[in-house]
């Protein structure tokens, strides 16, 4: 009986993933190791939707290419959520947005068309702060504190302690939500 319930649960999860493809946010461009959206194992060319939580295991990595051209490289042992992603190439750019949560681990993010049209509509939220972009290629790792490295462009890091801007070639750290 348990086997039948597990099979039904797996089929329902797969059906929900496929039904959500009409509202997809990104393609899995490449991956290595155990990479999941919820409980569903991902494969190259799978689509992931707004609201999906991506987890990677030990030694795993995934590259997501979003519909606006933005890329996110998710490192091992990472928990990453596509919180609110909306992009319509021909629509009003103020309606487009990309809001992500990095709850643990590391990633590299390269902004796309949403950031080029309206950089205020792209945010990466981490436990310590919210990161905004300025035409950017940057990395974040959460090891408490969180560390940032900007490869191109600039980022702003804001929390209740204030806002700091880091430009290309700079590194930063955020110790807590208050500092």
C-alpha positions as CSV (number, residue, x, y, z in Angstrom):
1,X,0.0,0.0,0.0
2,X,2.8,2.4,0.8
3,X,4.4,1.7,-2.6
4,X,1.2,2.7,-4.3
5,X,0.9,5.9,-2.3
6,X,4.5,6.8,-3.2
7,X,3.9,6.1,-6.9
8,X,0.7,8.3,-6.8
9,X,2.6,11.1,-5.0
10,X,5.4,10.9,-7.6
11,X,3.0,11.1,-10.5
12,X,1.1,14.0,-8.9
13,X,4.4,15.9,-8.4
14,X,5.4,15.2,-12.0
15,X,2.0,16.4,-13.2
16,X,2.2,19.6,-11.2
17,X,5.7,20.3,-12.5
18,X,4.5,19.8,-16.1
19,X,1.3,21.8,-15.5
20,X,3.4,24.7,-14.2
21,X,5.6,24.7,-17.4
22,X,3.1,27.1,-19.0
23,X,4.3,29.6,-16.4
24,X,7.9,28.5,-16.5
25,X,10.7,30.8,-15.4
26,X,13.9,29.0,-16.4
27,X,15.5,26.1,-18.1
28,X,18.0,23.8,-16.4
29,X,21.0,24.5,-18.7
30,X,23.4,22.0,-17.0
31,X,23.7,20.1,-13.8
32,X,25.9,17.8,-11.9
33,X,24.9,15.5,-9.0
34,X,21.6,15.6,-7.0
35,X,19.6,18.7,-8.0
36,X,15.9,18.8,-7.1
37,X,12.9,21.1,-7.4
38,X,11.0,20.2,-4.3
39,X,11.2,16.4,-4.3
40,X,11.4,16.1,-8.1
41,X,14.9,15.2,-9.5
42,X,15.8,17.7,-12.2
43,X,17.4,16.9,-15.5
44,X,19.0,19.1,-18.3
45,X,16.3,21.0,-20.2
46,X,13.7,20.7,-17.5
47,X,11.7,23.9,-16.8
48,X,11.3,25.3,-13.3
49,X,8.6,27.7,-12.3
50,X,8.2,30.8,-10.1
51,X,7.8,29.4,-6.6
52,X,10.1,26.5,-7.0
53,X,12.7,25.7,-4.4
54,X,15.9,24.2,-5.8
55,X,18.2,22.2,-3.6
56,X,21.6,20.8,-4.4
57,X,23.4,18.0,-2.7
58,X,27.1,17.4,-1.9
59,X,29.2,18.0,-5.0
60,X,26.2,19.1,-7.0
61,X,25.7,22.2,-9.2
62,X,23.0,23.6,-11.5
63,X,22.9,26.3,-14.1
64,X,19.5,27.9,-14.6
65,X,18.9,30.2,-17.6
66,X,15.9,32.4,-17.1
67,X,13.5,33.5,-19.8
68,X,15.0,37.0,-19.8
69,X,18.6,35.6,-20.3
70,X,19.6,35.9,-16.7
71,X,21.7,33.0,-15.4
72,X,22.0,31.6,-11.9
73,X,24.7,29.1,-11.1
74,X,23.7,27.2,-7.9
75,X,26.6,25.6,-5.9
76,X,26.6,22.5,-3.8
77,X,24.6,22.2,-0.6
78,X,22.5,25.2,-1.6
79,X,18.8,26.0,-1.0
80,X,17.6,28.6,-3.6
81,X,14.0,29.7,-4.1
82,X,12.5,31.4,-7.2
83,X,10.2,33.6,-5.1
84,X,8.6,35.8,-7.7
85,X,9.7,35.7,-11.3
86,X,7.6,37.4,-14.1
87,X,8.9,38.2,-17.5
88,X,7.0,39.0,-20.7
89,X,9.4,40.3,-23.4
90,X,6.8,42.5,-25.1
91,X,5.0,43.8,-22.1
92,X,5.5,46.8,-19.9
93,X,8.9,46.4,-18.2
94,X,7.6,47.7,-14.8
95,X,5.5,44.4,-14.5
96,X,8.6,42.3,-14.9
97,X,10.4,41.2,-11.8
98,X,12.9,38.6,-10.5
99,X,13.0,38.0,-6.7
100,X,15.0,35.2,-5.4
101,X,15.9,33.8,-1.9
102,X,19.2,32.2,-1.2
103,X,18.6,30.5,2.1
104,X,21.9,28.6,2.4
105,X,24.9,27.8,0.2
106,X,26.4,29.7,-2.7
107,X,25.5,31.1,-6.1
108,X,26.7,33.2,-9.0
109,X,24.1,35.5,-10.7
110,X,24.4,37.2,-14.1
111,X,21.6,39.7,-14.7
112,X,19.4,39.6,-17.8
113,X,16.8,41.7,-19.6
114,X,14.7,42.4,-16.4
115,X,17.8,44.0,-14.8
116,X,18.6,45.9,-18.0
117,X,15.1,47.4,-18.2
118,X,14.6,48.1,-14.5
119,X,17.3,47.1,-12.1
120,X,15.1,47.8,-9.1
121,X,12.9,44.8,-10.1
122,X,15.7,42.3,-9.4
123,X,16.5,41.3,-5.9
124,X,18.4,38.5,-4.2
125,X,17.3,38.1,-0.6
126,X,19.6,36.4,1.9
127,X,19.1,36.0,5.6
128,X,21.3,39.0,6.3
129,X,20.2,41.5,3.7
130,X,18.7,42.2,0.3
131,X,21.0,42.5,-2.7
132,X,20.1,44.7,-5.6
133,X,21.9,44.8,-8.9
134,X,23.4,47.4,-11.2
135,X,24.1,45.5,-14.5
136,X,25.8,42.7,-12.7
137,X,27.8,39.5,-12.5
138,X,28.3,38.6,-8.8
139,X,28.7,35.7,-6.3
140,X,27.3,35.2,-2.8
141,X,28.2,32.5,-0.3
142,X,26.4,32.2,3.1
143,X,28.7,30.9,5.8
144,X,27.5,33.4,8.4
145,X,28.5,36.0,7.7
146,X,27.5,36.2,4.0
147,X,30.3,37.1,1.6
148,X,29.9,38.8,-1.8
149,X,32.2,39.2,-4.8
150,X,31.4,41.4,-7.7
151,X,32.8,40.4,-11.1
152,X,31.1,43.0,-13.2
153,X,28.9,46.0,-12.6
154,X,27.9,46.7,-9.0
155,X,25.5,45.5,-6.2
156,X,23.8,47.2,-3.4
157,X,23.5,45.4,-0.1
158,X,20.8,46.7,2.2
159,X,19.5,45.8,5.7
160,X,18.4,47.5,8.8
161,X,22.0,48.6,9.4
162,X,22.2,50.6,6.2
163,X,23.1,50.2,2.5
164,X,26.5,49.6,1.0
165,X,27.5,49.5,-2.7
166,X,30.2,47.2,-4.0
167,X,31.6,47.6,-7.5
168,X,33.5,45.3,-9.9
169,X,36.5,43.7,-8.3
170,X,35.3,44.2,-4.7
171,X,34.4,41.9,-1.9
172,X,32.1,42.4,0.9
173,X,30.6,40.7,4.0
174,X,27.4,41.0,5.9
175,X,27.6,39.8,9.4
176,X,23.9,40.0,10.3
177,X,20.5,41.5,9.4
178,X,21.5,44.5,11.6
179,X,25.1,45.1,10.5
